[in-house]
Amino acid sequence: MVKEARQRHGIGTAAVCAAAGLPCTTVKRWEARLDAGLAPVQQRGPRPVEPVDWAGLEGRILALRHGRKRTHGTGALVAEFRGTVSRRDLLAMVAAARDERNDQAAQATRHLEWHRPGSVWATDTTEVDIPGFGKLRIQSVRDLASRYTFAPGADHVPVGAEIAAWLEPLIDGHGTPLFLKLDNAANENAPDVLALLARRGIIPLNSPTYYPKYNGGVERGQDEFQAEFAAFLARNPGWRPDAPGQAETVAANTAHALNHRHRDVLGGRCACRVFDPGRKRCMFTKRQRKEVAETITHNASVILGGIADPTVHQARRAFRIAAEHWLANAGIVTEKAS
């Protein structure tokens, strides 16, 4: 309107503004916004904040170069997310990721020896390459102290409800472990699985994010399983799991072979003899399980005592540390430098 008045009537900007009762600076600012393709008037108050891709941000933080006390690239990340994530929250996330990386470095030099068969199980998904078929996904569970591998599920990556339905008869048949180590996967932490663990008094113990080696006992079992399955494929070239139940049968036979392998670490005995699958264990009562869970939770809160607003990473790490301390004090696990 101001431009039109100037061009058509030759009236200066100041005169037009005075006639309209508007400050010239305001009118010029409106004109500049219009020339830039923006709305001349913006709504008062803070601008809407773009939603944060927390998973993407977590990945960016984990990809930074973490030292023992400092993380390179933090300043640039803070500047990039200024206005969407508070500096305090982002620095807390970086510190938690740095702590996890330092834990991982320490884990690489640790060798854990598990005692008391039946007290700690571990589960994970692995893949077996079958020529002409592709990858066969296998979900396995292993008793860490005895190295006993339960007959695994196969054919696909199971959803949470399938894992829960598969775990329950194992628990009914062999007794209830006190802990189940998980690989931080969504299906292993699905509501159906966590509800089953809570109902049976089993404490879930997750690996650090993006660090499956923390679940080392079952990872070694996966390597053994893949090698044994590969040996079967070498003896049976062209085999494919075409018929229903074929994959489960071969997987069960593979686990059976592993369970009857004599091991130096078991004093020359086999996993089947040490675990004794015909024996149903119940080493901890419901009351004892509740007390253990409460002790670990309390100790984790003590670890977090100096942190005003802990992140999810920090809370999980504190719980892991508290659980590891309890396991060591109970004599269920001992540590040796590798």
C-alpha positions as CSV (number, residue, x, y, z in Angstrom):
1,M,0.0,0.0,0.0
2,V,2.8,2.4,0.8
3,K,4.7,1.6,-2.4
4,E,1.5,2.1,-4.4
5,A,0.9,5.5,-2.8
6,R,4.4,6.6,-3.5
7,Q,4.3,5.5,-7.1
8,R,0.8,6.7,-7.9
9,H,0.7,10.0,-6.0
10,G,4.4,10.8,-5.6
11,I,4.0,10.9,-1.8
12,G,7.1,10.2,0.3
13,T,7.3,7.3,2.8
14,A,7.3,9.6,5.8
15,A,4.2,11.4,4.7
16,V,2.3,8.1,4.1
17,C,3.4,6.8,7.5
18,A,2.3,10.0,9.2
19,A,-1.1,9.9,7.5
20,A,-1.5,6.3,8.5
21,G,-0.3,7.0,12.1
22,L,2.5,4.3,11.8
23,P,6.2,4.6,12.6
24,C,8.4,4.6,9.5
25,T,10.7,1.9,11.0
26,T,7.7,-0.4,11.4
27,V,6.5,0.1,7.8
28,K,10.0,-0.4,6.4
29,R,10.4,-3.6,8.4
30,W,7.1,-4.8,6.9
31,E,8.2,-4.0,3.4
32,A,11.5,-5.9,3.9
33,R,9.6,-9.0,5.1
34,L,7.2,-8.8,2.1
35,D,10.2,-8.5,-0.3
36,A,11.7,-11.6,1.3
37,G,8.4,-13.5,0.8
38,L,7.6,-13.5,4.5
39,A,4.4,-12.5,6.4
40,P,4.7,-8.8,7.3
41,V,3.6,-9.4,10.9
42,Q,4.7,-12.3,13.0
43,Q,2.8,-13.6,16.0
44,R,4.2,-12.5,19.4
45,G,5.8,-15.0,21.7
46,P,8.3,-17.8,21.3
47,R,8.5,-19.5,17.9
48,P,7.3,-23.1,17.7
49,V,10.1,-25.6,18.5
50,E,10.8,-28.2,15.8
51,P,10.3,-31.7,17.1
52,V,13.6,-33.4,18.1
53,D,14.6,-36.7,16.5
54,W,15.9,-38.1,19.8
55,A,17.0,-41.4,18.2
56,G,19.0,-39.5,15.6
57,L,20.5,-37.2,18.2
58,E,21.5,-40.2,20.3
59,G,23.2,-41.7,17.3
60,R,25.1,-38.4,16.6
61,I,26.3,-38.3,20.2
62,L,27.5,-41.9,20.2
63,A,29.4,-41.2,17.0
64,L,31.4,-38.4,18.6
65,R,35.0,-39.0,19.6
66,H,34.8,-39.7,23.3
67,G,37.8,-39.4,25.5
68,R,38.1,-40.4,29.1
69,K,37.0,-37.0,30.4
70,R,36.1,-35.0,27.3
71,T,34.2,-35.5,24.1
72,H,35.4,-33.8,20.9
73,G,32.6,-32.2,18.8
74,T,30.3,-31.4,21.7
75,G,30.4,-27.6,21.2
76,A,29.4,-27.9,17.5
77,L,26.5,-30.2,18.5
78,V,25.3,-27.8,21.2
79,A,25.3,-24.9,18.7
80,E,23.5,-27.0,16.1
81,F,20.7,-27.9,18.5
82,R,20.5,-24.5,20.2
83,G,16.8,-23.6,20.6
84,T,15.5,-27.2,20.4
85,V,17.5,-29.0,23.1
86,S,18.8,-27.3,26.2
87,R,22.5,-27.1,26.7
88,R,22.2,-28.9,30.1
89,D,20.3,-31.8,28.7
90,L,22.6,-32.3,25.7
91,L,25.7,-32.2,27.9
92,A,24.1,-34.7,30.2
93,M,23.4,-37.0,27.2
94,V,27.0,-36.6,26.0
95,A,28.4,-37.4,29.5
96,A,26.2,-40.5,29.7
97,A,27.4,-41.7,26.2
98,R,31.1,-41.0,27.2
99,D,30.6,-43.1,30.4
100,E,29.2,-45.9,28.4
101,R,32.1,-45.8,25.9
102,N,34.5,-45.9,28.9
103,D,32.6,-48.9,30.3
104,Q,32.9,-50.6,26.9
105,A,36.6,-50.1,26.9
106,A,36.8,-51.7,30.3
107,Q,34.6,-54.6,29.3
108,A,37.0,-55.4,26.4
109,T,39.7,-56.3,29.0
110,R,37.4,-58.2,31.3
111,H,36.7,-61.9,31.4
112,L,33.7,-63.0,33.5
113,E,33.3,-66.4,35.1
114,W,29.7,-67.3,35.9
115,H,28.8,-69.6,38.8
116,R,25.6,-71.2,40.1
117,P,23.9,-72.7,37.1
118,G,20.3,-71.5,36.6
119,S,20.8,-68.1,38.2
120,V,21.5,-66.0,35.1
121,W,20.3,-66.7,31.6
122,A,21.0,-64.6,28.5
123,T,19.1,-64.3,25.2
124,D,19.9,-62.8,21.8
125,T,19.1,-63.1,18.1
126,T,21.6,-64.5,15.6
127,E,21.7,-65.2,11.9
128,V,22.9,-68.3,10.0
129,D,23.7,-67.9,6.3
130,I,22.2,-70.7,4.2
131,P,23.4,-70.9,0.5
132,G,20.5,-70.5,-1.9
133,F,18.1,-69.6,0.9
134,G,19.4,-66.5,2.7
135,K,19.6,-65.7,6.4
136,L,17.9,-67.9,9.0
137,R,17.2,-65.9,12.2
138,I,17.5,-67.7,15.4
139,Q,16.6,-66.6,18.9
140,S,18.6,-68.5,21.6
141,V,18.7,-68.6,25.4
142,R,21.8,-69.8,27.3
143,D,22.5,-70.5,30.9
144,L,25.7,-68.6,31.5
145,A,27.3,-70.7,34.3
146,S,26.9,-74.0,32.6
147,R,27.0,-72.9,28.9
148,Y,23.8,-74.9,28.4
149,T,21.9,-73.7,25.2
150,F,18.2,-74.3,25.2
151,A,16.6,-75.5,21.9
152,P,16.3,-72.2,20.1
153,G,13.4,-70.7,18.1
154,A,14.0,-70.2,14.4
155,D,12.7,-69.0,11.1
156,H,12.3,-65.2,11.8
157,V,13.1,-62.5,14.2
158,P,10.3,-63.0,16.9
159,V,8.2,-60.2,18.2
160,G,7.9,-59.6,21.9
161,A,4.8,-61.8,22.3
162,E,6.5,-64.7,20.6
163,I,9.6,-64.4,22.8
164,A,7.4,-64.3,26.0
165,A,5.4,-67.4,24.8
166,W,8.7,-69.2,24.1
167,L,10.4,-68.2,27.4
168,E,7.6,-69.3,29.7
169,P,7.7,-73.0,29.1
170,L,11.5,-72.9,29.4
171,I,11.1,-71.3,32.8
172,D,8.4,-73.8,33.8
173,G,10.5,-76.7,32.7
174,H,13.9,-75.7,34.0
175,G,13.3,-73.3,36.9
176,T,13.3,-69.5,37.1
177,P,16.6,-67.6,36.7
178,L,17.1,-64.5,38.9
179,F,18.5,-62.5,35.9
180,L,17.9,-62.5,32.2
181,K,20.6,-60.6,30.2
182,L,19.2,-58.9,27.1
183,D,20.7,-57.3,24.0
184,N,18.8,-54.0,24.3
185,A,16.6,-54.9,21.3
186,A,13.1,-53.6,21.1
187,N,11.5,-57.1,20.8
188,E,13.4,-58.4,23.8
189,N,12.2,-55.4,25.9
190,A,8.7,-55.5,24.6
191,P,5.8,-55.2,27.1
192,D,4.9,-58.9,26.8
193,V,8.5,-59.9,27.7
194,L,8.9,-57.4,30.6
195,A,5.4,-58.4,32.0
196,L,6.5,-62.1,32.0
197,L,9.8,-61.2,33.7
198,A,8.0,-59.1,36.3
199,R,5.4,-61.8,37.0
200,R,8.1,-64.5,37.5
201,G,10.4,-62.3,39.5
202,I,13.2,-62.2,36.9
203,I,15.4,-59.1,36.8
204,P,16.1,-57.8,33.2
205,L,19.7,-56.7,32.6
206,N,20.3,-54.8,29.4
207,S,23.4,-54.3,27.4
208,P,24.7,-50.8,26.9
209,T,23.2,-49.2,23.8
210,Y,24.9,-50.4,20.5
211,Y,27.2,-52.7,22.5
212,P,26.1,-56.3,22.3
213,K,29.5,-57.6,23.5
214,Y,28.3,-56.7,27.0
215,N,26.1,-59.8,26.6
216,G,29.3,-61.7,26.0
217,G,28.3,-65.1,27.3
218,V,25.5,-65.5,24.9
219,E,27.5,-63.9,22.1
220,R,30.1,-66.6,22.4
221,G,27.4,-69.1,22.4
222,Q,26.1,-67.6,19.1
223,D,29.5,-68.0,17.6
224,E,29.6,-71.7,18.6
225,F,26.1,-72.2,17.3
226,Q,26.9,-70.6,13.9
227,A,30.0,-72.8,13.6
228,E,28.1,-76.0,14.5
229,F,25.3,-75.1,12.1
230,A,27.8,-74.4,9.3
231,A,29.3,-77.9,9.9
232,F,25.8,-79.3,9.5
233,L,25.4,-77.4,6.2
234,A,28.8,-78.7,5.0
235,R,27.7,-82.3,5.7
236,N,24.3,-81.6,4.0
237,P,25.0,-79.4,0.9
238,G,21.9,-78.0,-0.6
239,W,19.8,-78.2,2.6
240,R,17.1,-75.6,2.9
241,P,14.4,-75.2,5.6
242,D,11.5,-75.6,3.1
243,A,9.2,-77.7,5.2
244,P,7.6,-76.4,8.4
245,G,9.6,-77.3,11.5
246,Q,12.8,-78.2,9.6
247,A,14.7,-75.2,10.9
248,E,13.6,-75.8,14.5
249,T,14.7,-79.4,14.3
250,V,18.1,-78.7,13.0
251,A,18.5,-75.8,15.5
252,A,17.5,-78.1,18.3
253,N,20.0,-80.8,17.1
254,T,22.7,-78.1,16.9
255,A,22.0,-77.0,20.5
256,H,22.1,-80.7,21.6
257,A,25.6,-81.1,20.0
258,L,26.9,-78.1,21.8
259,N,25.4,-79.2,25.1
260,H,27.3,-82.5,24.9
261,R,30.6,-81.0,24.0
262,H,33.2,-81.5,26.8
263,R,34.8,-78.2,27.9
264,D,37.9,-77.5,29.8
265,V,36.2,-74.5,31.4
266,L,33.7,-76.9,32.9
267,G,36.4,-79.2,34.2
268,G,36.1,-81.5,31.3
269,R,32.4,-82.0,31.7
270,C,29.7,-81.1,29.2
271,A,27.1,-78.4,29.6
272,C,24.3,-80.9,29.8
273,R,25.9,-82.6,32.8
274,V,26.6,-79.3,34.6
275,F,23.1,-77.8,34.0
276,D,21.2,-81.1,34.5
277,P,18.2,-80.1,32.4
278,G,16.0,-82.7,34.2
279,R,16.4,-80.8,37.4
280,K,14.0,-77.9,38.0
281,R,15.8,-75.2,39.9
282,C,14.2,-72.6,42.2
283,M,17.1,-71.1,44.1
284,F,15.3,-67.9,45.0
285,T,11.9,-67.4,46.6
286,K,9.5,-64.6,45.6
287,R,10.5,-62.7,48.7
288,Q,14.2,-63.0,48.0
289,R,13.7,-61.9,44.4
290,K,11.8,-58.8,45.6
291,E,14.5,-58.0,48.1
292,V,17.3,-58.3,45.4
293,A,15.4,-56.1,43.0
294,E,14.8,-53.5,45.8
295,T,18.5,-53.6,46.8
296,I,19.7,-53.0,43.3
297,T,17.2,-50.2,42.7
298,H,18.2,-48.5,45.9
299,N,21.9,-48.8,45.1
300,A,21.2,-47.4,41.6
301,S,19.5,-44.4,43.2
302,V,22.5,-43.9,45.5
303,I,24.8,-43.9,42.4
304,L,22.5,-41.3,40.8
305,G,22.3,-39.2,44.0
306,G,24.6,-36.5,42.8
307,I,22.7,-36.0,39.5
308,A,19.8,-33.6,39.7
309,D,18.0,-34.8,36.6
310,P,19.5,-38.1,35.3
311,T,19.0,-39.1,31.7
312,V,17.6,-42.5,30.7
313,H,21.2,-43.6,29.8
314,Q,22.5,-42.6,33.2
315,A,19.7,-44.4,35.0
316,R,20.2,-47.6,33.0
317,R,24.0,-47.4,33.6
318,A,23.5,-46.9,37.3
319,F,21.2,-50.0,37.4
320,R,23.7,-52.1,35.5
321,I,26.5,-51.1,37.9
322,A,24.4,-51.9,40.9
323,A,23.3,-55.2,39.5
324,E,26.9,-56.2,38.7
325,H,28.0,-55.3,42.2
326,W,25.2,-57.4,43.7
327,L,26.1,-60.4,41.4
328,A,29.8,-60.1,42.4
329,N,29.0,-59.9,46.1
330,A,26.7,-62.9,45.9
331,G,29.4,-64.9,44.3
332,I,27.4,-65.5,41.1
333,V,30.1,-63.9,38.9
334,T,33.8,-63.3,39.3
335,E,36.1,-61.2,37.1
336,K,39.5,-61.9,35.7
337,A,41.6,-59.6,33.5
338,S,42.1,-61.1,30.1
